[in-house]
Amino acid sequence: MEALKCLRCGMEMEFMTREKIQLGQTGLFLGGLDNLLSGALETAIFSCPKCGRLEFFRGDFFDREGEEAGRIAQTRCTGCGILYEMDYPKCPQCGVKNENW
């Protein structure tokens, strides 16, 4: 499959992740019950590294080969121990400086 180009700036899009988006809605009488019964839609999410545009695609539209190639490496915080993306200058939870940045 050919590379996806950003519709805004023309840069090559990078694969971010595969996520499930919750379907359904919250109603007055049933509350969140409709959300439980509706299920979720699997999506493939791509991002433009230049302008930040996000593109969502149906999960079965893309094969799973090479998904990890576009993923941002993660690092573990030395303060609180959570995993976060390596390109953050500090931990988003506790604020400890990223030693790899």
Contacts in CASP RR format, 6 or more apart in sequence:
PFRMAT RR
TARGET T0000
AUTHOR 0000-0000-0000
METHOD contacts of the structure
MODEL  1
MEALKCLRCGMEMEFMTREKIQLGQTGLFLGGLDNLLSGALETAIFSCPK
CGRLEFFRGDFFDREGEEAGRIAQTRCTGCGILYEMDYPKCPQCGVKNEN
W
1 62 0 8 1.000
1 63 0 8 1.000
3 12 0 8 1.000
3 13 0 8 1.000
4 12 0 8 1.000
4 13 0 8 1.000
4 46 0 8 1.000
4 55 0 8 1.000
5 11 0 8 1.000
5 12 0 8 1.000
5 13 0 8 1.000
6 12 0 8 1.000
6 13 0 8 1.000
6 48 0 8 1.000
6 50 0 8 1.000
6 51 0 8 1.000
6 53 0 8 1.000
6 55 0 8 1.000
7 53 0 8 1.000
7 55 0 8 1.000
8 48 0 8 1.000
8 51 0 8 1.000
8 53 0 8 1.000
9 48 0 8 1.000
9 50 0 8 1.000
9 51 0 8 1.000
9 53 0 8 1.000
10 48 0 8 1.000
11 48 0 8 1.000
11 49 0 8 1.000
11 50 0 8 1.000
11 51 0 8 1.000
13 46 0 8 1.000
13 47 0 8 1.000
13 48 0 8 1.000
13 53 0 8 1.000
13 55 0 8 1.000
14 46 0 8 1.000
14 47 0 8 1.000
14 48 0 8 1.000
14 49 0 8 1.000
14 70 0 8 1.000
15 44 0 8 1.000
15 45 0 8 1.000
15 46 0 8 1.000
15 62 0 8 1.000
15 66 0 8 1.000
15 67 0 8 1.000
15 69 0 8 1.000
15 70 0 8 1.000
15 71 0 8 1.000
16 45 0 8 1.000
16 46 0 8 1.000
16 47 0 8 1.000
16 54 0 8 1.000
16 70 0 8 1.000
16 71 0 8 1.000
16 72 0 8 1.000
17 45 0 8 1.000
17 71 0 8 1.000
18 42 0 8 1.000
18 43 0 8 1.000
18 44 0 8 1.000
18 45 0 8 1.000
18 59 0 8 1.000
18 64 0 8 1.000
18 67 0 8 1.000
19 42 0 8 1.000
19 43 0 8 1.000
19 45 0 8 1.000
20 40 0 8 1.000
20 41 0 8 1.000
20 42 0 8 1.000
20 43 0 8 1.000
21 40 0 8 1.000
21 41 0 8 1.000
21 43 0 8 1.000
21 56 0 8 1.000
22 35 0 8 1.000
22 38 0 8 1.000
22 39 0 8 1.000
22 40 0 8 1.000
23 35 0 8 1.000
23 38 0 8 1.000
23 39 0 8 1.000
23 40 0 8 1.000
23 41 0 8 1.000
24 34 0 8 1.000
24 35 0 8 1.000
24 38 0 8 1.000
24 39 0 8 1.000
25 34 0 8 1.000
25 35 0 8 1.000
26 32 0 8 1.000
26 34 0 8 1.000
26 35 0 8 1.000
27 34 0 8 1.000
41 58 0 8 1.000
42 58 0 8 1.000
42 59 0 8 1.000
42 60 0 8 1.000
43 56 0 8 1.000
43 57 0 8 1.000
43 58 0 8 1.000
43 59 0 8 1.000
44 56 0 8 1.000
44 57 0 8 1.000
44 58 0 8 1.000
44 59 0 8 1.000
44 61 0 8 1.000
44 62 0 8 1.000
45 54 0 8 1.000
45 55 0 8 1.000
45 56 0 8 1.000
45 57 0 8 1.000
46 54 0 8 1.000
46 55 0 8 1.000
46 57 0 8 1.000
47 53 0 8 1.000
47 54 0 8 1.000
47 55 0 8 1.000
48 54 0 8 1.000
72 85 0 8 1.000
72 86 0 8 1.000
72 87 0 8 1.000
73 85 0 8 1.000
73 86 0 8 1.000
74 83 0 8 1.000
74 84 0 8 1.000
74 85 0 8 1.000
74 86 0 8 1.000
75 83 0 8 1.000
75 84 0 8 1.000
75 85 0 8 1.000
75 86 0 8 1.000
75 98 0 8 1.000
75 100 0 8 1.000
76 82 0 8 1.000
76 83 0 8 1.000
77 83 0 8 1.000
77 84 0 8 1.000
77 91 0 8 1.000
77 93 0 8 1.000
77 94 0 8 1.000
77 96 0 8 1.000
78 96 0 8 1.000
78 99 0 8 1.000
79 91 0 8 1.000
79 94 0 8 1.000
79 96 0 8 1.000
80 91 0 8 1.000
80 93 0 8 1.000
80 94 0 8 1.000
80 96 0 8 1.000
82 91 0 8 1.000
82 93 0 8 1.000
84 91 0 8 1.000
84 92 0 8 1.000
84 93 0 8 1.000
86 98 0 8 1.000
86 100 0 8 1.000
86 101 0 8 1.000
87 101 0 8 1.000
88 98 0 8 1.000
88 101 0 8 1.000
89 97 0 8 1.000
89 98 0 8 1.000
89 101 0 8 1.000
90 96 0 8 1.000
90 97 0 8 1.000
90 98 0 8 1.000
90 101 0 8 1.000
91 98 0 8 1.000
END
